Amino acid sequence: MAIHLTRSNALLLLTPKTGSTWIRKKIRELGIAFEDVGDPAMREHDLLADFDRSRYSIVGAFVRDPLEWYRSYWSYRMEKGWRPQYPLDEHCESDDFETFVRRAVTILPGALGNIYTSYVGAPGEEIDFIGRQENLQEDFARFLELAGEEFDRAVLAEGSRINATKIRPDYPEELKELITLSEWETMGRFGYLADRPDPIALAEMQARYPRDAHDLRLLSLWTEKIHWTPDDRKREAGRPVRAETRYARVNSNFALYAEHKKQDPQYAGERYREALRLDPVHPRTLCNYALFVARHEDDTAQARELMLRALAGRPNHPYTLGKLAWLTAERLGDPALAEVLYRQSLAANASQHELRAEFANFLAGQGRAEEALALLGPEAESQDADRLTLLTHASLLARSGRLAEARGFQRRAADAAANATAEPAANAAANAA
């Protein structure tokens, strides 16, 4: 429920984990006339939409630094139990704080921002007063003054914290960075972002591509997520990944985004170089920057040198081996060495579907169509073959004069494309149902 101050006709909405218990206690100690309003089933936390704002002289609510809100929420649930009727509990419950945070920022990114909006209103449509839990005593006094209530400020200073959780999890900077990325807009909206570092220069990236701001934030989170499993193994083995390497990964993906999605090679080059400043031996960044140099600066020699630097640190890095094979075939004109590199790359990671198709086309271009078909055939025959594999195999069959077989694989490729289009639509319909 919410608190209605009956003398001043002010309404105070109680955002979860922002000092509601302390506020209730102080209202009673101050002797301010009030009544609980709203739905008892909401457990003191009725939303703004449940009330007619025009009926009240002033409407207020509090917010809290998201970094502390998530810690407090998890600690409270560990002490009081999880409630699966709430999305954050249903999808993110864990006895481990790190796991809880990781689930929250990837399954429900920006969840707290949605919660805050349901109490204080959407941007541009805010309620009359928004206080901060960090300044609870002073901001609550300001709310009472705005409402026109008479009260003794000394009473607000009496006593200690109420309902504080006793569980204090380890809170490394990496988890704080994840929450900052997840709640980026919310932290900016309520003044919490200014005190946070921005080691990946997300603000700069968003300023350059403002229409892509949301996607860039999610790209940052996705980059972190895909490395958690290998990074955890390294940490357990006593080889924790440096923060600079994590930042380099994001910068490298920002560079790819600028280069390929925004066709902005100048800025892409800046981001590649920043990634390599942070981690000069990161193999994928070295390889992608090498491709950038080859395509945009037409410097094959430097591109090769960058790829060799990557392989010096990771000799069997499949991605780099595959790209060096392409460079060797297309720019250096050494098909024999290119073939060796293609085979080494596939030996290191046989699930590279695009590279296998590329290698098959390379063999066909060398007049070795049967070898190309033998290379691609088993994968093309499988029921879960991807569209590129099917189309490449169909093309190779057609070039070999096996037109009937080629048409069969073309039909399968068309079906694969149709299924790929239909699946997101079906998922959207299921989610809407």
Protein Blocks (a to p, Z undefined) as FASTA:
>chain_A
ZZddfklopacdddehihpmmmmmmmmmnopacddedjfklnopacfklpcfklpmbdcd
ddddfklmmmmmmmmmmmnopafkbmklmmmgcfbfklmmmmmmmmmgoklmmmmmmmno
pehiacfbdcdfklmmmmmmmmmmmnopacdfklmmgccdehiafbdcdddfklmmmmmm
mmmmmmmmnopmmmpccfkommmmmmmmmmlmmmmmmmmmmmmmmmmmmmmmmmmnopac
dfklmmmmmmmmmmmmmmmmnopaklmmmmmmmmmmmmmmlmklmmmmmmmmmmmnopak
lmmmmmmmmmmmmmmlmklmmmmmmmmmmmnopaklmmmmmmmmmmmomklmklmmmmmm
mmmmnopamlmmmmmmmmmmpmklcfklmmmmmmmmmmnopamlmmmmmmmmmmmmmmmm
mmmmmmmmmmmZZ
